[in-house]
Amino acid sequence: MRTTIVLPTYNEAENIRRLLPELLNLPDDVSVCVVDDNSPDGTGQIAEEWSAHEPRLSVVHRTGKLGLGTAYIAGFRHALAHNAEAVLTMDADFSHHPRYIPAMLEKATQADLVIGSRYVPGGHVAYPFHRRALSRTANLVARLALGLHAQDCTAGFRLYHDYTLRSIPLDRIFSNGYSFLVEMLTLIEQRGYRVVEVPIIFNDRQYGKSKISSREIIKAMYTVGRLAARRAIGRL
């Protein structure tokens, strides 16, 4: 299965040098698309230098920090335009470790969407208690408000089949930041696609700074409320 790994990046220079060789050495038919938001630390340039001698690596350069959701969409469009049969999204900071990708690809034969999940048996979150509590609460609220079945609704470690992505009206997705993940999952489950979760250990980043802010949390709460209201009136 031809799979494109989409990596949204902003100031990930220390991580991208370590991550690219691990991804490109996977024993699967994978290519990598780095979507860089004009990182001041030169992440995009590092990826561009790699792509000069690695045909399986492409780089989408954007003009600035335009949001995680639009970065995913840019990566989806690039992958689909280059005939990817599946698109895998992950963070570039090793919180989503490449060692889980083969298991996710294997599960893709049984599902329309595969999630690398922190909250199924065997999964774990290895960062401070207050962040674990915040993540758990966000997932519980999303599941209850939107009737979602997946345990890890906010995970960005996902494997989408091409037909799944093509069925989603990407131009009409309102969310832009991390709440994009909740909206995508809601649209996928609402269409009756089968979702399977693979347990992962989610580690905190070693290099660079987290991109999650209090503003992103507020936006996510707004997204859940907006989707819940649309669900209540049958407009999802």
N, C-alpha and C positions, 0 to 999 in steps of 0.2 A: 504494500500500500504506500503510494507516494505521499509522504508527510512533510509539511512545511512547519517548522517551529518558529513562531512569531515571538520576538523579544522586544517589547517596548523598553526604551532606555532613556534615562536622564541622569547624567553624572555617575556612570557605572564603569569608569575606566579601569579601576582596580579589579573589578569582577569579570569584565568582558574578556580580558586577556586569559583568564583561567577557564572561563565557561565555554568559549568557542571550541577549543580543541576537544573538550569532553563531549560536546554535542556532535561534532563532525566525526568523531571516532565511534559513535554508536553503531552497533551491528544491524542497522536497519536502513531502509531507503529514505533518508531524511535530507532535507535542505533547511537552511536557516535564513530568516528574514529579520534583520535588525531594523526597528523603527525608532530612529533617534530624534529627539526634540531639541536639536541644536545644543547639545550638552557643552557647557563651558569647559569641562575637563577633558574634552577631546575624545569622548567615547565614540562618536560617529566617525571620526577620522581613523581611529584604531580599527574599527570594523571595516572601513573602506580599504584600508591597507591590506587587511586579510582577504577581502573579496578580490583583490587584484590577482591573487594566485590560488584562490579557492572558488571554483565555479559554482559550488553548492551554496555559497553565501552571497546574499544580496543585501543592500542597505537602502532604506527609504529615509531620506533626510527631510525633516520638517523645519519650519522657520522658527519655532520656539516651543515653549512648554504649553501644548495645546490640550492636554488632558489624556488620561489613560484610555477612556472609551474610544475617542477618535483615533488613538494610536492602534488599538485593536482592530478597528474597522479598516484602517489603512493597510494593516498587515493581512487581514482577511482578503481584501480585494486584490492585493498583490499575489497572494498564494493561489487564489482561485483563477486569476488571470494566467497563471503559469501551470495550470492543470493539476494542482494538488488534489489528492483524493481525501486527505484529512489535514486539519490544521490544529496544531498543538500550541497553546499559549502558556507562558510561564514567566516568572520574575527572573531578572538577570542577576540576582544577588545570592544565589545558592540556597535561598529559603525553600525553593522548589529544586530538589536535587535531580540531576540527570539520571541517576540510578533507577528511578521509578518509571522512566519513560518506556522501557520494554514491556513492563507489566501493563501499562496503560494501552499500549498498542495491541497487546494480546487481547485485552478486554474489549477492544473496539469491534471485534467480530460479534459481540453479544449486545452491543448498545449503540445508540445514536449519539450519545454524549458520554464521555468518561471523565470523571472528576478525580483528581488527586486529592483525597479527603483527609482532613485532620480529625474528623469526628465520627468515624466508623471504627469498629473494633480493629485494633492494631495501629490506629492512627494516634498521633500525639503532637502537642504543641510545646516547643522548647523555648518559650520566652516568658518574661515576668508575669506574675499572677494577675496584675491589673489589666494587662493587655489580653491575657487569656479570658478573663471575665468579660471584657468588652466585646471580644469576638464571639464568645458563646452567646451573650445577650443579643447581639446583632443578628446572629443566625436564628435564634429562637423567635425573635420578633418577626423576622422575614418569613419563617416557616408558618407561624400562626396566622399572620396577617394575609398571606398570599396563598396559603394552602399548598405550599411546596413540599415535595416528598424527599428531596435530597437533604442529607444531614449537614453538608457544608455548602451553604448557599452563596457565600462570599469568596469562595476559592477562585484564584486566578489560574490554577494549574488544571487545564482542561484540554481534552481532545475532542474536537468537533469533526464529524463527517462533512464532506463538502455539500452533500444534499441538505444537511441540517442548516448550514449557514445560508445556502441559497434560498431556503424557504422563509428566512427571517427578513422583514423589511428594515434593513440596516439604516436606511435614510430616515426612518421615522422614529428611531430610538432617541429618546429625550435625554437620558442620563449620559454624563460625560466622564466622571471620575470613577471611583471604585464601585459606586452604585450601579454602574453599567453592568457589572457581573450579575447583580440580582435581577436586573431587568432582562438580560439575555436568558437567564435560567427560567424566569417566569414565562417568557415567550416560548421557550422550548418545551417546557412541561405542559403548557396550555395547548400545544399542538399534538400532544400525546406521544412524543418521542420517549424512548426508553433511556433512562439515565442510570449508569452504574458507577459506583464509587470504589476507588482503590486506596487502601490506607497508605498514608505517608507520614513521616516525621517532619514537621515543619520547624526548621531551625531559624533563629534570629540571624540577621545579616552580620558578617564580621567586618565588612568594609563599607564605607559610605553611610549615608543617613536615610532613615525611613522617609517615604514620601507621604505617609498617612498623617493628616492634620485634623484638628478639631473641625475645620471647615468641611473636610471630606465626610466626617461622621454626620454632621448636620445635613449635608446633601443626601447622604444615604438614607437617613430617617425620612427626609422629604420624599425621596423616590419610593420608599416602601408605602408611605401614606398615599401617594398619588396612584400607585398601581393597585393598592387595596380599594381605593374609591372606584377606580375603573372596573375592577373585578366585581364589585358590589352591584354595579349597574349593567354588567354584562358587556362591557366594551373592551375587554382585553383581547 
